Amino acid sequence: MFLDLRKNAESFLLNNVKYEKDPDKAKSLLSSGGIIEIPWCGDNTCGMKLEEITDARVLGYPLQDRKVNDPCAICGKPAKTVLRVAKTY
């Protein structure tokens, strides 16, 4: 039973996470719900700016290493990972 719950939760998460490299497009996608992953350089200033632009909250970043080929959505430096952002109520 526990494995079924975990599998269902993981499936739900993966089905509701979208990748977007443009903060303005991410904001638009967030209006319909879900979670957006956006490339991030690791700088807290860029994370705070991303919250401001998208009008959403940073949830964190994946625990697993994520190779990202796109530059940071805010400063343009090489991205180290992705940040997950979503609307919170």
LINMO-V756395 format. One record per pair of residues at least 12 apart in sequence whose ideal C-beta (glycine too) atoms are under 10 Angstrom apart, sorted by the first residue. I is the first residue (numbers start at 0). J is the second residue. If there is no record, write none. Layout:
i=I j=J
i=I j=J
//
This chain:
i=12 j=33
i=12 j=34
i=12 j=83
i=13 j=34
i=14 j=33
i=15 j=32
i=15 j=33
i=15 j=34
i=15 j=35
i=15 j=85
i=16 j=33
i=16 j=34
i=16 j=35
i=16 j=36
i=16 j=61
i=16 j=81
i=16 j=83
i=16 j=85
i=17 j=29
i=17 j=31
i=17 j=33
i=17 j=34
i=17 j=35
i=17 j=36
i=17 j=37
i=18 j=35
i=18 j=36
i=18 j=37
i=18 j=38
i=18 j=65
i=18 j=67
i=18 j=69
i=18 j=81
i=19 j=35
i=19 j=36
i=19 j=37
i=19 j=38
i=19 j=53
i=19 j=69
i=19 j=72
i=19 j=81
i=19 j=84
i=20 j=36
i=20 j=37
i=20 j=38
i=20 j=67
i=20 j=68
i=20 j=69
i=20 j=70
i=20 j=71
i=20 j=72
i=20 j=78
i=20 j=81
i=21 j=37
i=21 j=52
i=21 j=69
i=21 j=72
i=22 j=35
i=22 j=37
i=22 j=48
i=22 j=49
i=22 j=50
i=22 j=51
i=22 j=52
i=22 j=53
i=22 j=55
i=22 j=72
i=22 j=73
i=22 j=84
i=23 j=52
i=23 j=53
i=23 j=72
i=24 j=37
i=24 j=53
i=24 j=72
i=25 j=37
i=25 j=49
i=25 j=52
i=25 j=53
i=25 j=55
i=25 j=72
i=25 j=84
i=26 j=49
i=26 j=52
i=26 j=53
i=26 j=54
i=26 j=55
i=26 j=84
i=26 j=86
i=27 j=53
i=28 j=53
i=28 j=84
i=29 j=53
i=29 j=54
i=29 j=55
i=29 j=84
i=29 j=85
i=29 j=86
i=30 j=54
i=30 j=55
i=30 j=86
i=31 j=86
i=32 j=85
i=32 j=86
i=33 j=85
i=33 j=86
i=34 j=55
i=34 j=58
i=34 j=83
i=34 j=84
i=34 j=85
i=34 j=86
i=35 j=49
i=35 j=53
i=35 j=55
i=35 j=58
i=35 j=81
i=35 j=82
i=35 j=83
i=35 j=84
i=35 j=85
i=35 j=86
i=36 j=58
i=36 j=60
i=36 j=61
i=36 j=65
i=36 j=67
i=36 j=80
i=36 j=81
i=36 j=82
i=36 j=83
i=36 j=84
i=37 j=49
i=37 j=52
i=37 j=53
i=37 j=55
i=37 j=57
i=37 j=67
i=37 j=69
i=37 j=71
i=37 j=72
i=37 j=73
i=37 j=78
i=37 j=81
i=37 j=82
i=37 j=83
i=37 j=84
i=38 j=65
i=38 j=67
i=38 j=68
i=38 j=69
i=38 j=70
i=38 j=71
i=38 j=72
i=38 j=73
i=38 j=75
i=38 j=76
i=38 j=77
i=38 j=78
i=38 j=79
i=38 j=80
i=38 j=81
i=38 j=82
i=39 j=57
i=39 j=60
i=39 j=65
i=39 j=67
i=39 j=69
i=39 j=70
i=39 j=71
i=39 j=72
i=39 j=73
i=39 j=74
i=39 j=76
i=39 j=78
i=39 j=79
i=39 j=80
i=39 j=81
i=39 j=82
i=39 j=83
i=39 j=84
i=40 j=67
i=40 j=70
i=40 j=71
i=40 j=72
i=40 j=73
i=40 j=74
i=40 j=75
i=40 j=76
i=40 j=77
i=40 j=78
i=40 j=79
i=40 j=80
i=40 j=82
i=41 j=60
i=41 j=71
i=41 j=76
i=41 j=77
i=41 j=78
i=41 j=79
i=41 j=80
i=41 j=82
i=42 j=71
i=42 j=73
i=42 j=74
i=42 j=76
i=42 j=79
i=43 j=57
i=44 j=73
i=44 j=74
i=45 j=71
i=45 j=72
i=45 j=73
i=45 j=74
i=45 j=75
i=45 j=76
i=45 j=78
i=45 j=82
i=46 j=59
i=46 j=60
i=46 j=71
i=46 j=73
i=46 j=82
i=46 j=84
i=47 j=73
i=48 j=72
i=48 j=73
i=48 j=74
i=49 j=71
i=49 j=72
i=49 j=73
i=49 j=82
i=49 j=84
i=50 j=82
i=50 j=84
i=51 j=73
i=52 j=72
i=52 j=73
i=52 j=84
i=53 j=72
i=53 j=82
i=53 j=84
i=53 j=85
i=53 j=86
i=54 j=84
i=54 j=86
i=55 j=83
i=55 j=84
i=55 j=85
i=55 j=86
i=55 j=87
i=56 j=83
i=56 j=84
i=56 j=85
i=56 j=86
i=56 j=87
i=57 j=82
i=57 j=83
i=57 j=84
i=57 j=85
i=58 j=82
i=58 j=83
i=58 j=84
i=58 j=85
i=58 j=87
i=59 j=82
i=59 j=83
i=59 j=84
i=60 j=79
i=60 j=80
i=60 j=81
i=60 j=82
i=60 j=83
i=61 j=80
i=61 j=81
i=61 j=82
i=61 j=83
i=63 j=80
i=64 j=79
i=64 j=80
i=65 j=78
i=65 j=79
i=65 j=80
i=65 j=81
i=66 j=78
i=66 j=79
i=66 j=80
i=67 j=79
i=67 j=80
i=67 j=81
i=69 j=81
//
